[in-house]
Amino acid sequence: TAATIDTLYQEELLRSPLPDNQALANWLYHAREGGHTGKWIRDRIRESEEWQQVHAPPAPLEPIRIQNRRFVTSSGKPWIWKGSSDFLLYKRFLDGEYLLPLIQQRVDAGANLVRVFGMVPYPPIFNPKDYPQYYEQLVPFAQYLESNGLYLEFTVFAGAQDFMTTSAEKITHFNRVCDAFRS
């Protein structure tokens, strides 16, 4: 159906089929007359030059450092924070949500960084204790963002008093997050 083809375009090309071209009509023809499935259409989309461009890896991110009270890249170029706040992005990652369209939208809007909370005490609640893989997935999450052209600003504590009642719990959590990112 047209809705299936639109979904495939959204997932693979991060856009809908253009209304003024024949792509939708051609795909519908192949599906109806040729007996081709959504998998066949997805495979053909993935063979396209446009798909290759959309999914081409961005240039590697350079390390950032402070020089004379300014952020600069390792090559000395000024680095300007152009961020997006997606507080629940790590939760969504751990929940297995497909994030590429959202991340691509942020990059297309000019973001070079995403600010994420490591816990959230209000609905939808994000408590690290509810995710056994919380610490082990921190680096893969950061690498996923990096592979899509975004730096990560990870806010370790946001509402920690609701989840961690003692200083010892907070220190342990902080150390585990730091150890994960150091690895």
Salt bridges, closest charged atoms under 4 A:
GLU11 OE1 - ARG42 NH2 2.89
GLU12 OE2 - ARG42 NH1 2.49
GLU12 OE2 - ARG46 NH2 2.88
ASP43 OD2 - LYS39 NZ 2.85
GLU47 OE2 - ARG44 NH2 2.85
GLU50 OE2 - ARG15 NE 2.66
ASP86 OD1 - ARG106 NH2 2.67
ASP95 OD2 - LYS91 NZ 2.74
GLU97 OE2 - ARG92 NH2 2.51
GLU169 OE2 - LYS129 NZ 3.12
ASP179 OD1 - ARG182 NH1 2.68
